Amino acid sequence: MNTTIEQGRKAFMNTYAQFPLVLKSGHGCTVTDQDGKEYLDMVAGIAVNSLGYGDSEFTETLKGVLEGGLLHCSNLYYNEQAVLAATQLKQLSAMERVFFCNSGTEANEAALKLARKWGKQFSPVKDEIITMISSFHGRTYGSMSATGQEKYQKHFTPLVPKILHTPFNDFEALSAAVNENTAAIFIEVIQGEGGIREIDVDFLRKVRALCDQKDILLIADEVQCGMGRSGKAFAWQHTDVTPDAMTLAKALGNGVPIGALVTSRTCSEVFEPGDHAATFGGNLISAAAANVILKRLLEGDLLAHVSEVGEYFKSRLHKFEARYGCVLEVRGKGLMLAIELDRPARQVIANAMEKGLLLVGAGERVVRFVPPLVITKAEIDTACEILDQILSEL
Ligand SMILES: *Cc1c(COP(=O)(O)O)cnc(C)c1O
């Protein structure tokens, strides 16, 4: 047995069913293991490493911060990187204010607190939150309670109270659950962990109208589908609906931990000093990382590239759907794609790894594709050839 894996098994808490693979370095869309074997990476650290590996602007920017000596200064003071990151987020979203934290779950905790304080302006009991069944919002108590999947909650009750779940894309069920005490509705425009499921735009429009009518905040969890992954900077930009707030993390730092809650005018004034904080939030190193990818989304042709290669990839996956009975459905947008199989995804993922292709599931029977956004058509061809071989041998 490999000593790194052996030591890891003894040292880590038993929270992950890890593959026996030790990754060491990366370039482009390829990662390399301890023995020098290369893998085409369609996981990207779970929709995180959008610029791939070794991007020279990213590397130089982080080096610049390190050489300045100051990686963190707390939110007692301003720093230029955080101000620039917030400004770029405002530009990309046309929203108003930003709160920085360190992860997706933390961004959602901030959003939950914002929602409860928002509700209390109207009534002391306007504190109910509705989220969707099969959603995923994170692992800390508020976000876990908001997650609409029992498997993440069952050992950890009691949950945070007054968070209800209604079926995704079912407006009748949602409107039946809404009352004068509803403070916020959380949605993912494309559910990630729930199996790459797109929101129905008509459903979303009706939710927006209901929120307007009843002073309810519409909060989009863009932790996975945001930051260019869908082919737009934020997945809600594919629709004519604007949320009141959104949460970001995953690709926001291209591998350096950073999350954000971004608010529009409706709720930008809810928090006051003392209401919420994060020691590391918006520190120089994570904000600098975010600035590189934010600049790329604002200025470059990255979004056009994602749309183009995403469509190409999806059309290739549709051919598998036509050819192989075990492929039931192709779903997703941009470079957030999936195939649903008639069997557990585990075997396909293990076979792909053997053949030098990294894949990740999204629930039991779904194989998810969330490669770096800079992936080329040639690399997609390579991945599809490997997949073709695996599917033909099932
Ligand atoms: C991954 C994810 C989260 C949680 O993010 P962490 O950084 O792991 O806390 C929340 N929401 C969605 C939609 C996610 O995909």
The ligand as an ORCA input file, in Angstrom:
! r2SCAN-3c Opt
* xyz 0 1
  C     -20.824     22.939     -2.737
  C     -22.071     23.678     -2.503
  C     -22.331     24.341     -1.281
  C     -21.404     24.229     -0.098
  O     -20.169     24.791     -0.352
  P     -18.940     24.503      0.646
  O     -17.875     25.455      0.167
  O     -18.579     23.067      0.513
  O     -19.417     24.838      2.022
  C     -23.495     25.079     -1.178
  N     -24.354     25.178     -2.197
  C     -24.138     24.564     -3.370
  C     -25.126     24.736     -4.483
  C     -22.998     23.790     -3.560
  O     -22.813     23.147     -4.720
*
